[in-house]
Amino acid sequence: MNIHGIRAIYRFEMARTFRTLAQSIAAPVLTTSLYFIVFGKAIGSRMGDIDGVSYGAFIIPGLVMLSLLNESISNASFGIYMPKWAGTIYELLSAPVSWGEAVVGYVGAAATKSVMLGLLILVTARIFVPYEIAHPVWMIAFLVLTAVTFSLFGFIIGLWADNFQKLQVIPTLVVTPLTFLGGAFYSINMLPPFWQTVTLFNPVVYLISGFRWSFYGVADVQIVVSVGMTLCFLVGCLTFVWWAFKTGYKLRT
């Protein structure tokens, strides 16, 4: 394994983050803080508990996932798109770096940024809403697994996109609506039976449910199912990336 190549890609991507702290870290934290103020304090104080958890605390996992998914996709897609746009992708393709090593570098950096952001949001949430973490090891594991999976998904979007507008299409028109409809602000058990069944086709439900279980021990879907669905999506993304590098899809044209 070319450790030097992986480290070079990883360090370059991480350096880009620290050059744009306001956009990469401060903006998502500020936006999420507004959610905590509005929903956690203003609205949450007037609502009852959900599954024995106060509303302000109940929405914390969903809000973390909302930021985590968007930032994972954004960081990874932009990271691989820029070499394509600048024409330096050919240097990567001709370098003694395999597709797996390139993915580890780009996706590893994007996932690291997302995990850092998720942990920072959790620290910020403590200012507005008291909460407990019932399974901290599972919480970290699920945070990392989700960050890696959706960084891979973002990497695919970066390969597919041929302009800057396309980088925002999937996160804005697909991922964000699915997150809001996936139980970020409510339990799907509150829905009528028909819509509960429909909601189970939303993959984000399994992410939010599993992450919420790690906090409070309550979930809309069994934790085994949540982990299994996430791993299936991870394997599917890895397979597509392998195929893209093997065939040169969107890389050599």
Secondary structure, 3 states (H helix, E strand, C coil): CCHHHHHHHHHHHHHHHHHCHHHHHHHHHHHHHHHHHHHHHHHHHHCCCECCECHHHHCHHHHHHHHHHHHHHHHHHHHHHHHHHHCCHHHHHHCCCCHHHHHHHHHHHHHHHHHHHHHHHHHHHHHHCCCCCCCHHHHHHHHHHHHHHHHHHHHHHHHHCCCHHHHHHHHHHHHHHHHHCCCCCCCHHHCCHHHHHHHCCCHHHHHHHHHHHHHHCCCCCCHHHHHHHHHHHHHHHHHHHHHHHHHCCCCCC
